């Protein structure tokens, strides 16, 4: 007599939904766009490049995109606070003939993909370029006191309360004006430490801000971490 022992087979479980995303970098035109300018012909090329990227992502199984909209205190969208990105047109502050973020959001949603606005909260310059970036909405002209320079780079000073407010305002404007699915942050930190000629860590100068806003913190390091968390 044969005896069959039935053992329950555990069904393979798969998550109800996976978040499969990739970062689309606009700084230095690393991923997009490869062409720049203000004319409609350039806009047509940029849109075609965006479509090609999204088609490949869709075919590869991605369901979300992290599109970099603010890489250096500039904008890949119509901003009330900051200048148009030079990576779009070749000139910081020069407007393109269309709204890139609006296009990317619509193109993602047409393909059933989510679009997240990728923001670098603090970075202003990866290397100091000085007056070549000044303009009516550029911080070197409007709020030079907000800029913290260190090791030939510069960021918006996280220790200044007005800087925190500005970042919140920038985010609020994006979520109000665009049908994005979320916001992601990258490079949300103080500058990396570097050593001077004597092998000693150099310090960037935020002593004034610490004196103004550092009450309640035992040391500057705790205060800096709190600024980032806030």
Secondary structure as a PSIPRED ss2 file (coil, helix, strand):
# PSIPRED VFORMAT (PSIPRED V4.0)

   1 X C   1.000  0.000  0.000
   2 X C   1.000  0.000  0.000
   3 X C   1.000  0.000  0.000
   4 X C   1.000  0.000  0.000
   5 X C   1.000  0.000  0.000
   6 X C   1.000  0.000  0.000
   7 X C   1.000  0.000  0.000
   8 X C   1.000  0.000  0.000
   9 X C   1.000  0.000  0.000
  10 X C   1.000  0.000  0.000
  11 X C   1.000  0.000  0.000
  12 X C   1.000  0.000  0.000
  13 X C   1.000  0.000  0.000
  14 X C   1.000  0.000  0.000
  15 X C   1.000  0.000  0.000
  16 X C   1.000  0.000  0.000
  17 X C   1.000  0.000  0.000
  18 X C   1.000  0.000  0.000
  19 X C   1.000  0.000  0.000
  20 X C   1.000  0.000  0.000
  21 X E   0.000  0.000  1.000
  22 X E   0.000  0.000  1.000
  23 X E   0.000  0.000  1.000
  24 X E   0.000  0.000  1.000
  25 X C   1.000  0.000  0.000
  26 X C   1.000  0.000  0.000
  27 X H   0.000  1.000  0.000
  28 X H   0.000  1.000  0.000
  29 X H   0.000  1.000  0.000
  30 X C   1.000  0.000  0.000
  31 X C   1.000  0.000  0.000
  32 X C   1.000  0.000  0.000
  33 X C   1.000  0.000  0.000
  34 X C   1.000  0.000  0.000
  35 X C   1.000  0.000  0.000
  36 X C   1.000  0.000  0.000
  37 X C   1.000  0.000  0.000
  38 X C   1.000  0.000  0.000
  39 X C   1.000  0.000  0.000
  40 X H   0.000  1.000  0.000
  41 X H   0.000  1.000  0.000
  42 X H   0.000  1.000  0.000
  43 X H   0.000  1.000  0.000
  44 X H   0.000  1.000  0.000
  45 X H   0.000  1.000  0.000
  46 X H   0.000  1.000  0.000
  47 X H   0.000  1.000  0.000
  48 X H   0.000  1.000  0.000
  49 X H   0.000  1.000  0.000
  50 X H   0.000  1.000  0.000
  51 X H   0.000  1.000  0.000
  52 X H   0.000  1.000  0.000
  53 X H   0.000  1.000  0.000
  54 X H   0.000  1.000  0.000
  55 X H   0.000  1.000  0.000
  56 X H   0.000  1.000  0.000
  57 X H   0.000  1.000  0.000
  58 X H   0.000  1.000  0.000
  59 X H   0.000  1.000  0.000
  60 X C   1.000  0.000  0.000
  61 X C   1.000  0.000  0.000
  62 X C   1.000  0.000  0.000
  63 X C   1.000  0.000  0.000
  64 X E   0.000  0.000  1.000
  65 X E   0.000  0.000  1.000
  66 X E   0.000  0.000  1.000
  67 X E   0.000  0.000  1.000
  68 X E   0.000  0.000  1.000
  69 X E   0.000  0.000  1.000
  70 X E   0.000  0.000  1.000
  71 X C   1.000  0.000  0.000
  72 X C   1.000  0.000  0.000
  73 X C   1.000  0.000  0.000
  74 X C   1.000  0.000  0.000
  75 X E   0.000  0.000  1.000
  76 X C   1.000  0.000  0.000
  77 X C   1.000  0.000  0.000
  78 X C   1.000  0.000  0.000
  79 X C   1.000  0.000  0.000
  80 X C   1.000  0.000  0.000
  81 X C   1.000  0.000  0.000
  82 X C   1.000  0.000  0.000
  83 X C   1.000  0.000  0.000
  84 X E   0.000  0.000  1.000
  85 X C   1.000  0.000  0.000
  86 X H   0.000  1.000  0.000
  87 X H   0.000  1.000  0.000
  88 X H   0.000  1.000  0.000
  89 X H   0.000  1.000  0.000
  90 X C   1.000  0.000  0.000
  91 X C   1.000  0.000  0.000
  92 X C   1.000  0.000  0.000
  93 X C   1.000  0.000  0.000
  94 X C   1.000  0.000  0.000
  95 X C   1.000  0.000  0.000
  96 X C   1.000  0.000  0.000
  97 X C   1.000  0.000  0.000
  98 X C   1.000  0.000  0.000
  99 X C   1.000  0.000  0.000
 100 X H   0.000  1.000  0.000
 101 X H   0.000  1.000  0.000
 102 X H   0.000  1.000  0.000
 103 X H   0.000  1.000  0.000
 104 X H   0.000  1.000  0.000
 105 X H   0.000  1.000  0.000
 106 X H   0.000  1.000  0.000
 107 X H   0.000  1.000  0.000
 108 X H   0.000  1.000  0.000
 109 X H   0.000  1.000  0.000
 110 X H   0.000  1.000  0.000
 111 X C   1.000  0.000  0.000
 112 X C   1.000  0.000  0.000
 113 X C   1.000  0.000  0.000
 114 X E   0.000  0.000  1.000
 115 X E   0.000  0.000  1.000
 116 X E   0.000  0.000  1.000
 117 X E   0.000  0.000  1.000
 118 X E   0.000  0.000  1.000
 119 X E   0.000  0.000  1.000
 120 X E   0.000  0.000  1.000
 121 X C   1.000  0.000  0.000
 122 X C   1.000  0.000  0.000
 123 X E   0.000  0.000  1.000
 124 X E   0.000  0.000  1.000
 125 X E   0.000  0.000  1.000
 126 X C   1.000  0.000  0.000
 127 X C   1.000  0.000  0.000
 128 X C   1.000  0.000  0.000
 129 X C   1.000  0.000  0.000
 130 X H   0.000  1.000  0.000
 131 X H   0.000  1.000  0.000
 132 X H   0.000  1.000  0.000
 133 X H   0.000  1.000  0.000
 134 X C   1.000  0.000  0.000
 135 X C   1.000  0.000  0.000
 136 X C   1.000  0.000  0.000
 137 X C   1.000  0.000  0.000
 138 X C   1.000  0.000  0.000
 139 X H   0.000  1.000  0.000
 140 X H   0.000  1.000  0.000
 141 X H   0.000  1.000  0.000
 142 X H   0.000  1.000  0.000
 143 X C   1.000  0.000  0.000
 144 X H   0.000  1.000  0.000
 145 X H   0.000  1.000  0.000
 146 X H   0.000  1.000  0.000
 147 X E   0.000  0.000  1.000
 148 X E   0.000  0.000  1.000
 149 X E   0.000  0.000  1.000
 150 X E   0.000  0.000  1.000
 151 X C   1.000  0.000  0.000
 152 X C   1.000  0.000  0.000
 153 X E   0.000  0.000  1.000
 154 X E   0.000  0.000  1.000
 155 X E   0.000  0.000  1.000
 156 X E   0.000  0.000  1.000
 157 X C   1.000  0.000  0.000
 158 X C   1.000  0.000  0.000
 159 X C   1.000  0.000  0.000
 160 X C   1.000  0.000  0.000
 161 X H   0.000  1.000  0.000
 162 X H   0.000  1.000  0.000
 163 X H   0.000  1.000  0.000
 164 X H   0.000  1.000  0.000
 165 X H   0.000  1.000  0.000
 166 X H   0.000  1.000  0.000
 167 X H   0.000  1.000  0.000
 168 X H   0.000  1.000  0.000
 169 X H   0.000  1.000  0.000
 170 X H   0.000  1.000  0.000
 171 X H   0.000  1.000  0.000
 172 X H   0.000  1.000  0.000
 173 X H   0.000  1.000  0.000
 174 X H   0.000  1.000  0.000
 175 X H   0.000  1.000  0.000
 176 X H   0.000  1.000  0.000
 177 X H   0.000  1.000  0.000
 178 X C   1.000  0.000  0.000
 179 X C   1.000  0.000  0.000
 180 X C   1.000  0.000  0.000
 181 X C   1.000  0.000  0.000
 182 X E   0.000  0.000  1.000
 183 X E   0.000  0.000  1.000
 184 X E   0.000  0.000  1.000
 185 X E   0.000  0.000  1.000
 186 X E   0.000  0.000  1.000
 187 X C   1.000  0.000  0.000
 188 X C   1.000  0.000  0.000
 189 X C   1.000  0.000  0.000
 190 X C   1.000  0.000  0.000
 191 X C   1.000  0.000  0.000
 192 X C   1.000  0.000  0.000
 193 X C   1.000  0.000  0.000
 194 X C   1.000  0.000  0.000
 195 X E   0.000  0.000  1.000
 196 X C   1.000  0.000  0.000
 197 X C   1.000  0.000  0.000
 198 X C   1.000  0.000  0.000
 199 X C   1.000  0.000  0.000
 200 X C   1.000  0.000  0.000
 201 X E   0.000  0.000  1.000
 202 X C   1.000  0.000  0.000
 203 X C   1.000  0.000  0.000
 204 X C   1.000  0.000  0.000
 205 X C   1.000  0.000  0.000
 206 X C   1.000  0.000  0.000
 207 X H   0.000  1.000  0.000
 208 X H   0.000  1.000  0.000
 209 X H   0.000  1.000  0.000
 210 X H   0.000  1.000  0.000
 211 X H   0.000  1.000  0.000
 212 X H   0.000  1.000  0.000
 213 X H   0.000  1.000  0.000
 214 X C   1.000  0.000  0.000
 215 X C   1.000  0.000  0.000
 216 X C   1.000  0.000  0.000
 217 X C   1.000  0.000  0.000
 218 X C   1.000  0.000  0.000
 219 X C   1.000  0.000  0.000
 220 X H   0.000  1.000  0.000
 221 X H   0.000  1.000  0.000
 222 X H   0.000  1.000  0.000
 223 X H   0.000  1.000  0.000
 224 X H   0.000  1.000  0.000
 225 X H   0.000  1.000  0.000
 226 X H   0.000  1.000  0.000
 227 X H   0.000  1.000  0.000
 228 X H   0.000  1.000  0.000
 229 X H   0.000  1.000  0.000
 230 X C   1.000  0.000  0.000
